[in-house]
Amino acid sequence: MPELPEVETTRRGIAPHCEGQTIDRIRVRNGNLRWPVPEDIATQMEGQVIRSVDRRAKYLFLNLDRGTAIIHLGMSGSLRIITDNTPALAHDHIDLMLQSGVILRFNDPRRFGCWLWSDAATTHPLISSLGPEPLSAEFNGGMLYRLSRSKNTPVKSFIMDSHVVVGVGNIYANEALYKAGIHPRRKAGRISLDRYCRLAEAVKEILSAAILMGGTTLRDFVNSDGKPGYFAQSLLVYGRTGEPCPECETPLKEIRLSGRSTVYCPRCQR
């Protein structure tokens, strides 16, 4: 599933081609996504100028003068910039055609993504209750410490809760907890302020590095140019069960937390 670094990579890839451009036409080949594409989306968007392409959590916003298109890539979705006459493939469900001749093409084999319309995106039910962005000043160790008091949930589940902080997906939670030396099963309410400060910094460092490397491609993700993300080559624990810990060489162990693969070092993480 594309996580925050992959979505931010997509945003950076499509923004230069879309911002300031007028929408000529929208073609919806299959509107049966996670939620049905609004029947009036063409009426709402055609003829308007895309003023900016923004991101909130794992949602992309195409901000127009009157309203915003909210896009989610789901499990396997991608947005591609088409500058030639490349024909649409089986899972190319939506084309956003710009007057410049560029096409923003939405591909989603599993159809768990979405294209929605909102007059005010920040108050949309999918957006309004989200936690802070992990790369913002609002997200820090003190915030995690305050929210975690009396919490008995595992810390990995705690930092993956989008009401606590957005965009810390499974891969990046594994990596950040390893870097901070915290066992993923440790109860969130039993972690000190100092350790939460280390964890918040680890989250910021891991996500920033992943964005610079174009995200992580394990299976489906490609960016707007059709290229994979390269952060997978820098993963320290995720996907490395049984291999030696990069620090102490103890074999890495794997457990399941909330149905997710969780890899950790039994010696370095406590």
Backbone hydrogen bonds in HBPLUS format (Angstrom, degrees):
<---DONOR---> <-ACCEPTOR-->    atom                        ^
c    i                          cat <-CA-CA->   ^        H-A-AA   ^      H-
h    n   atom  resd res      DA  || num        DHA   H-A  angle D-A-AA Bond
n    s   type  num  typ     dist DA aas  dist angle  dist       angle   num
A0006-GLU N   A0003-GLU O   3.04 MM   3  5.41 117.4  2.45 108.9 124.2     1
A0007-VAL N   A0003-GLU O   2.92 MM   4  6.15 159.4  1.96 161.1 168.0     2
A0008-GLU N   A0004-LEU O   2.82 MM   4  5.98 162.6  1.85 159.2 164.0     3
A0009-THR N   A0005-PRO O   2.89 MM   4  5.99 149.1  1.99 137.9 146.8     4
A0010-THR N   A0006-GLU O   2.98 MM   4  6.23 152.2  2.05 140.3 147.6     5
A0011-ARG N   A0007-VAL O   2.88 MM   4  6.19 158.6  1.93 148.1 154.0     6
A0012-ARG N   A0008-GLU O   2.97 MM   4  6.20 165.9  1.99 151.4 154.1     7
A0013-GLY N   A0009-THR O   3.03 MM   4  6.19 139.7  2.19 139.0 150.3     8
A0013-GLY N   A0010-THR O   3.05 MM   3  5.01 122.6  2.39  93.7 109.2     9
A0014-ILE N   A0010-THR O   2.97 MM   4  6.23 154.2  2.04 158.7 164.0    10
A0015-ALA N   A0011-ARG O   2.97 MM   4  5.83 155.8  2.02 153.8 159.7    11
A0017-HIS N   A0014-ILE O   3.05 MM   3  5.50 134.4  2.26 113.1 125.4    12
A0018-CYS N   A0014-ILE O   3.12 MM   4  6.22 131.0  2.37 149.4 163.1    13
A0018-CYS N   A0015-ALA O   3.09 MM   3  5.16 139.1  2.26 102.7 114.3    14
A0019-GLU N   A0015-ALA O   2.93 MM   4  5.61 176.1  1.94 158.8 160.1    15
A0021-GLN N   A0018-CYS O   3.04 MM   3  5.45 155.9  2.10 138.9 137.9    16
A0020-GLY N   A0050-ILE O   2.63 MM  30  5.44 166.0  1.65 175.0 171.7    17
A0050-ILE N   A0021-GLN O   2.90 MM  29  5.64 165.2  1.92 156.7 157.0    18
A0099-GLN N   A0022-THR O   2.96 MM  77  5.71 159.8  2.00 161.5 166.0    19
A0023-ILE N   A0048-GLN O   2.84 MM  25  5.70 167.4  1.86 165.4 166.2    20
A0047-GLY N   A0023-ILE O   2.77 MM  24  5.28 166.8  1.78 149.2 153.2    21
A0024-ASP N   A0097-MET O   2.77 MM  73  5.57 145.8  1.88 144.4 155.4    22
A0025-ARG N   A0097-MET O   3.14 MM  72  5.15 160.5  2.18 136.2 140.8    23
A0097-MET N   A0025-ARG O   2.79 MM  72  5.15 157.4  1.84 170.2 173.8    24
A0027-ARG N   A0095-ASP O   2.88 MM  68  5.11 166.5  1.89 151.8 156.4    25
A0095-ASP N   A0027-ARG O   2.90 MM  68  5.11 158.4  1.95 146.9 154.1    26
A0029-ARG N   A0093-HIS O   2.66 MM  64  4.91 154.5  1.72 154.6 159.8    27
A0037-VAL N   A0031-GLY O   2.90 MM   6  4.82 158.5  1.95 136.7 143.9    28
A0034-ARG N   A0113-GLY O   3.01 MM  79  5.66 157.4  2.07 167.0 172.9    29
A0041-ILE N   A0038-PRO O   3.13 MM   3  5.32 162.0  2.17 116.7 115.9    30
A0044-GLN N   A0040-ASP O   2.96 MM   4  6.22 152.5  2.03 154.3 162.7    31
A0045-MET N   A0041-ILE O   3.00 MM   4  6.11 148.2  2.11 144.7 152.1    32
A0046-GLU N   A0042-ALA O   2.88 MM   4  5.51 165.3  1.90 149.1 154.1    33
A0048-GLN N   A0045-MET O   3.09 MM   3  5.70 162.0  2.13 141.4 143.6    34
A0051-ARG N   A0063-ASN O   2.72 MM  12  5.59 143.8  1.85 158.5 171.0    35
A0063-ASN N   A0052-SER O   2.94 MM  11  5.30 159.7  1.98 161.2 164.5    36
A0054-ASP N   A0061-PHE O   2.97 MM   7  4.99 151.2  2.05 139.8 147.1    37
A0061-PHE N   A0054-ASP O   2.77 MM   7  4.99 166.7  1.78 140.9 142.0    38
A0056-ARG N   A0059-TYR O   2.93 MM   3  5.28 159.6  1.97 148.0 154.5    39
A0059-TYR N   A0056-ARG O   2.91 MM   3  5.28 162.6  1.94 133.7 137.0    40
A0060-LEU N   A0071-ILE O   2.80 MM  11  5.00 169.4  1.81 153.0 156.7    41
A0071-ILE N   A0060-LEU O   2.84 MM  11  5.00 167.7  1.85 151.6 155.0    42
A0062-LEU N   A0069-ALA O   2.93 MM   7  5.04 160.7  1.97 145.6 151.9    43
A0069-ALA N   A0062-LEU O   3.05 MM   7  5.04 160.2  2.09 138.9 140.4    44
A0064-LEU N   A0067-GLY O   2.97 MM   3  5.56 161.3  2.00 163.5 168.7    45
A0068-THR N   A0118-SER O   2.80 MM  50  5.37 156.0  1.86 158.4 166.7    46
A0118-SER N   A0068-THR O   2.94 MM  50  5.37 150.5  2.03 152.3 161.4    47
A0070-ILE N   A0116-LEU O   2.87 MM  46  5.01 157.7  1.92 130.1 137.5    48
A0116-LEU N   A0070-ILE O   2.84 MM  46  5.01 164.9  1.87 147.7 153.0    49
A0072-HIS N   A0114-CYS O   3.00 MM  42  5.08 157.6  2.05 138.2 141.7    50
A0114-CYS N   A0072-HIS O   2.96 MM  42  5.08 153.8  2.03 133.0 136.0    51
A0077-GLY N   A0073-LEU O   2.72 MM   4  4.28 136.3  1.91 157.0 156.7    52
A0078-SER N   A0107-ASN O   2.83 MM  29  5.35 142.5  1.98 153.1 160.8    53
A0107-ASN N   A0078-SER O   2.96 MM  29  5.35 168.7  1.97 158.2 162.0    54
A0080-ARG N   A0105-ARG O   2.87 MM  25  5.13 161.7  1.90 145.5 151.4    55
A0105-ARG N   A0080-ARG O   2.86 MM  25  5.13 168.9  1.87 156.2 157.5    56
A0081-ILE N   A0224-SER O   3.23 MM 143  5.67 167.9  2.25 141.9 139.5    57
A0082-ILE N   A0103-ILE O   2.81 MM  21  4.96 169.8  1.82 156.1 158.6    58
A0103-ILE N   A0082-ILE O   2.94 MM  21  4.96 159.4  1.98 146.7 152.2    59
A0092-ASP N   A0089-LEU O   3.18 MM   3  5.35 170.0  2.19 114.3 115.9    60
A0108-ASP N   A0091-HIS O   3.03 MM  17  5.65 153.9  2.10 150.8 153.2    61
A0093-HIS N   A0106-PHE O   2.87 MM  13  5.92 122.2  2.21 153.3 170.1    62
A0094-ILE N   A0106-PHE O   3.48 MM  12  5.10 166.3  2.50 133.7 136.7    63
A0106-PHE N   A0094-ILE O   2.83 MM  12  5.10 170.8  1.83 157.2 160.3    64
A0096-LEU N   A0104-LEU O   2.83 MM   8  4.94 159.5  1.88 140.7 147.7    65
A0104-LEU N   A0096-LEU O   2.88 MM   8  4.94 168.5  1.89 141.9 144.2    66
A0098-LEU N   A0102-VAL O   2.94 MM   4  5.48 173.6  1.94 177.0 178.0    67
A0101-GLY N   A0098-LEU O   2.96 MM   3  5.58 165.6  1.99 119.5 124.2    68
A0111-ARG N   A0108-ASP O   3.22 MM   3  5.14 139.9  2.39  99.6 110.9    69
A0123-THR N   A0120-ALA O   3.17 MM   3  5.84 150.7  2.26 117.5 125.2    70
A0124-HIS N   A0121-ALA O   3.04 MM   3  5.13 162.3  2.07 108.8 114.3    71
A0127-ILE N   A0124-HIS O   2.88 MM   3  5.34 150.4  1.96 118.7 128.0    72
A0128-SER N   A0124-HIS O   2.92 MM   4  5.82 165.4  1.94 169.5 173.2    73
A0130-LEU N   A0127-ILE O   3.19 MM   3  5.69 170.3  2.20 123.8 125.5    74
A0131-GLY N   A0162-SER O   2.74 MM  31  5.73 160.3  1.77 162.1 155.5    75
A0166-VAL N   A0132-PRO O   3.14 MM  34  6.20 169.9  2.15 157.2 159.1    76
A0136-SER N   A0133-GLU O   3.18 MM   3  5.41 163.3  2.21 113.3 115.7    77
A0139-PHE N   A0136-SER O   3.27 MM   3  5.67 144.7  2.40 105.1 113.2    78
A0144-LEU N   A0140-ASN O   3.18 MM   4  6.55 163.5  2.21 153.6 157.6    79
A0145-TYR N   A0141-GLY O   2.89 MM   4  6.07 159.2  1.93 150.4 156.7    80
A0146-ARG N   A0142-GLY O   2.99 MM   4  6.19 160.9  2.02 147.9 152.3    81
A0147-LEU N   A0143-MET O   3.04 MM   4  6.24 167.9  2.06 155.1 158.0    82
A0148-SER N   A0144-LEU O   3.02 MM   4  5.97 134.7  2.23 142.6 153.7    83
A0151-LYS N   A0148-SER O   2.87 MM   3  5.26 157.7  1.92 140.6 140.1    84
A0189-GLY N   A0151-LYS O   2.84 MM  38  4.62 142.4  1.99 149.9 143.9    85
A0188-ALA N   A0153-THR O   2.86 MM  35  5.91 167.0  1.88 167.8 167.3    86
A0157-SER N   A0154-PRO O   3.07 MM   3  5.43 116.1  2.50 106.1 120.0    87
A0158-PHE N   A0154-PRO O   3.01 MM   4  6.29 153.5  2.08 150.3 158.8    88
A0155-VAL N   A0186-ARG O   2.78 MM  31  5.78 147.3  1.89 160.0 165.6    89
A0159-ILE N   A0155-VAL O   3.02 MM   4  6.27 161.8  2.05 156.7 157.4    90
A0156-LYS N   A0184-PRO O   3.34 MM  28  5.02 164.9  2.37 142.3 138.2    91
A0160-MET N   A0157-SER O   3.28 MM   3  5.12 138.5  2.46  92.7 104.3    92
A0161-ASP N   A0158-PHE O   3.28 MM   3  5.42 163.3  2.31 105.4 109.9    93
A0164-VAL N   A0161-ASP O   2.88 MM   3  5.41 152.8  1.95 116.4 125.0    94
A0165-VAL N   A0161-ASP O   3.09 MM   4  6.41 163.4  2.12 160.3 162.6    95
A0173-ALA N   A0169-GLY O   2.83 MM   4  5.95 147.5  1.94 157.3 167.8    96
A0174-ASN N   A0170-ASN O   3.09 MM   4  6.28 163.8  2.11 152.8 155.9    97
A0175-GLU N   A0171-ILE O   3.18 MM   4  6.49 162.5  2.21 147.0 151.3    98
A0176-ALA N   A0172-TYR O   2.92 MM   4  5.98 161.8  1.95 143.7 149.0    99
A0177-LEU N   A0173-ALA O   3.03 MM   4  6.05 167.2  2.04 151.1 154.5   100
A0178-TYR N   A0174-ASN O   3.14 MM   4  6.30 153.4  2.21 144.1 151.5   101
A0179-LYS N   A0175-GLU O   2.99 MM   4  6.21 162.2  2.02 148.0 153.0   102
A0180-ALA N   A0176-ALA O   2.91 MM   4  6.11 144.5  2.03 145.3 155.1   103
A0181-GLY N   A0177-LEU O   2.97 MM   4  5.98 113.2  2.43 133.5 148.6   104
A0182-ILE N   A0177-LEU O   2.99 MM   5  5.21 160.6  2.03 151.9 153.9   105
A0181-GLY N   A0178-TYR O   3.07 MM   3  5.05 149.4  2.17  99.4 108.9   106
A0270-ARG N   A0181-GLY O   3.29 MM  89  6.47 162.0  2.32 128.0 124.1   107
A0186-ARG N   A0183-HIS O   3.08 MM   3  5.49 159.1  2.13 114.6 121.2   108
A0190-ARG N   A0187-LYS O   2.96 MM   3  5.39 163.7  1.98 117.0 122.2   109
A0196-TYR N   A0192-SER O   3.01 MM   4  6.29 151.0  2.09 146.1 154.7   110
A0197-CYS N   A0193-LEU O   2.90 MM   4  6.19 147.6  2.01 150.3 159.4   111
A0198-ARG N   A0194-ASP O   3.13 MM   4  6.50 151.8  2.21 142.8 149.8   112
A0199-LEU N   A0195-ARG O   2.92 MM   4  6.19 150.6  2.00 142.6 151.4   113
A0200-ALA N   A0196-TYR O   2.86 MM   4  6.06 163.7  1.88 152.1 155.3   114
A0201-GLU N   A0197-CYS O   3.14 MM   4  6.31 161.2  2.18 144.7 149.5   115
A0202-ALA N   A0198-ARG O   2.93 MM   4  6.12 148.8  2.03 141.8 151.0   116
A0203-VAL N   A0199-LEU O   2.89 MM   4  6.18 157.6  1.94 155.3 160.5   117
A0204-LYS N   A0200-ALA O   3.10 MM   4  6.35 164.5  2.12 148.8 152.3   118
A0205-GLU N   A0201-GLU O   2.92 MM   4  6.10 160.4  1.96 147.7 153.4   119
A0206-ILE N   A0202-ALA O   2.88 MM   4  5.98 167.9  1.89 155.0 158.0   120
A0207-LEU N   A0203-VAL O   2.99 MM   4  6.06 172.4  1.99 154.3 156.8   121
A0208-SER N   A0204-LYS O   2.96 MM   4  5.96 159.3  2.00 145.0 151.5   122
A0209-ALA N   A0205-GLU O   3.03 MM   4  6.14 160.0  2.08 145.2 150.6   123
A0210-ALA N   A0206-ILE O   2.96 MM   4  6.17 156.0  2.01 147.9 155.0   124
A0211-ILE N   A0207-LEU O   2.96 MM   4  6.18 156.4  2.01 150.4 155.9   125
A0212-LEU N   A0208-SER O   3.10 MM   4  6.35 162.3  2.14 148.3 152.7   126
A0213-MET N   A0209-ALA O   3.12 MM   4  6.36 136.6  2.32 140.6 151.9   127
A0213-MET N   A0210-ALA O   3.18 MM   3  5.13 129.2  2.45  92.7 106.1   128
A0215-GLY N   A0210-ALA O   2.70 MM   5  4.88 163.1  1.72 154.7 148.6   129
A0214-GLY N   A0211-ILE O   3.03 MM   3  5.09 163.7  2.05 109.4 112.0   130
A0230-TYR N   A0213-MET O   2.98 MM  17  5.44 170.5  1.99 161.0 158.8   131
A0231-PHE N   A0215-GLY O   2.86 MM  16  5.57 162.2  1.89 162.1 156.0   132
A0223-ASN N   A0227-LYS O   2.75 MM   4  5.41 160.7  1.78 151.4 154.6   133
A0226-GLY N   A0223-ASN O   2.86 MM   3  5.19 163.1  1.89 117.4 121.6   134
A0233-GLN N   A0230-TYR O   3.22 MM   3  5.99 157.3  2.28 118.4 122.8   135
A0234-SER N   A0231-PHE O   2.77 MM   3  5.28 159.0  1.82 118.2 125.6   136
A0235-LEU N   A0232-ALA O   3.41 MM   3  5.39 169.5  2.42 103.5 106.5   137
A0240-ARG N   A0237-VAL O   2.93 MM   3  5.29 149.4  2.03 145.9 141.0   138
A0243-GLU N   A0240-ARG O   2.98 MM   3  5.53 161.4  2.01 137.7 142.6   139
A0242-GLY N   A0252-LEU O   2.83 MM  10  4.90 158.2  1.88 129.0 136.3   140
A0252-LEU N   A0243-GLU O   2.85 MM   9  5.69 159.9  1.89 156.4 159.7   141
A0245-CYS N   A0250-THR O   2.82 MM   5  5.23 141.9  1.97 125.6 136.7   142
A0249-GLU N   A0245-CYS O   2.93 MM   4  4.26 143.2  2.06 121.5 128.5   143
A0253-LYS N   A0264-TYR O   2.91 MM  11  5.57 157.5  1.96 170.9 169.9   144
A0264-TYR N   A0253-LYS O   2.97 MM  11  5.57 155.0  2.03 150.6 158.3   145
A0255-ILE N   A0262-THR O   2.87 MM   7  5.23 158.1  1.91 148.4 154.7   146
A0262-THR N   A0255-ILE O   2.88 MM   7  5.23 147.4  1.99 167.8 163.0   147
A0257-LEU N   A0260-ARG O   3.06 MM   3  5.25 159.1  2.10 144.3 147.4   148
A0260-ARG N   A0257-LEU O   2.90 MM   3  5.25 163.0  1.92 114.1 119.8   149
A0269-GLN N   A0265-CYS O   3.11 MM   4  5.71 157.7  2.16 147.5 152.2   150
